[in-house]
Amino acid sequence: MKGLRQMGRVLLVGSVCASLGVAAVPVQQVDAAPKSTVAPKITLAPQEPAADEKCAMCKMTVYPKDHNMGAFSSQLVTADGKRVFFDDMGCMLNFKRLQSKPTKAGWVRDHDTKEWVGYSKAVLVDADIETPMGFGVATFASKARAQAFIQKNPQLHGKLMTWEEATAIAKKKYEMKKKMNM
C-alpha cells in the first residue's frame, strides 16, 4: 500500500512538471522517524584486543592471547561503557585506582590457559616473572591453579597475593615512575 502511494506521488509530480515544462528531478526519500536516543547496549563479556591495541595507561602494545606476554593482558569496561585494554595488570590497577567512578566489569587472563577470568574472582601470584611492565604478577582462575604454579616453579619465589597488596604495589611503582619523569 505504501509503495502504491509513493508511486502515485511520483506520477503526480511528473505530470505536473511535464505540464509546466520543467524536468522532474528524482528526490531521495528521507526517513523522518526520529533517531533513537537510547545508548547502545554494553556487552559485559570479555573481548579479544584488536591487533593494534595499545594499553590505556602506558600506551604500550597489548599482547594477544597467542603471544607469551598475552597471559598478562587485562581489560575493563569503564563507568561510561568504554572498553579499555592493558598490557600488564599493574597498569589496569593504576587506571582503576585513578578513575573517579567505579568500573562496570573487568577481566584478567589465567596465566596457564590464557582464558579470560573476572578480575574479582582471579587469584594472584607475586613471582619473579617477566611481565610487560615489570609488575611480576600472574593471575589464575583458581587458588588450586595458583598453588600448583608456585609448587612447580620454586625458582620463581611465588606467593599468593591479595588485590589490596597488588593495588598498593602498583600505586607505589606508579608514583616512583611519576617522580622519575618530573
Secondary structure, 3 states (H helix, E strand, C coil): CHHHHHHHHHHHHHHHHHHHCCCCCCCCCCCCCCCCCCCCCCCCCCCCCCCCCECCCCCCECCCCCCHHHHHCEEEECCCCCEEEECCHHHHHHHHHHCCCCCCEEEEECCCCCCEEECCCCEEEECCCCCCCCCCEEEECCHHHHHHHHHHCHHHCCEEECHHHHHHHHHHHHHHHHHHCC
